[in-house]
């Protein structure tokens, strides 16, 4: 966590956390990467991590957090927002983001290989 908090672009005022009593129900870690925006000539904010804990899923919480994130980023002068998602995510995240107005811009393939312990 210290690594994230020590990053120059980290602004916890952009983060949203939904509480149910003393329990975290979900949240969005939003970010604005000033150097990237400057280099690309953009005013783009990122929804870096969108999460809803299992007990609070399918209740509209993530949708509400995403909507509020977009308002926060717009109020900070951003004209677009982006996020990354695993298209095979079994929780339906891709459909949620598309319903919120996000469109697929790029697709990536991630490769994985289990490492055997040859020691």
C-alpha positions, 0 to 999 in steps of 0.5 A: 500500500505504501508503494501506491500512496508514494506514487506522485499521481496518487490522489486519495481524494479521487478514491470512492469507498462505499461502507456498510456500517464498519465494512467496506462494501466496494469502491473505485480507485480513480486516478489522473496521470498528469504526465501521460495526459500531457504526453498524449494531449489528453484530459483522461481519468482512470478508474484503476480499480473497481471492486464490489465485495461478493456480499454486495454484488448485483445491487447496483453499488458498482454502477453507482460508484462508477457514475460518481467516479465519472462525475468526480473526474469530470469535475477535475477537468477530465474529458474522458475516462478509461479502465481495464477489464478482464473480458472473461471476468465471471462477475459480468464486469464487461457488461457493467462497464458497457452499460455505463457507456464505456466502449472497447478501445483495445484488446490485449492477450495476457499469457501465463505459465506456471513455474515449476520448482526445479530446486 
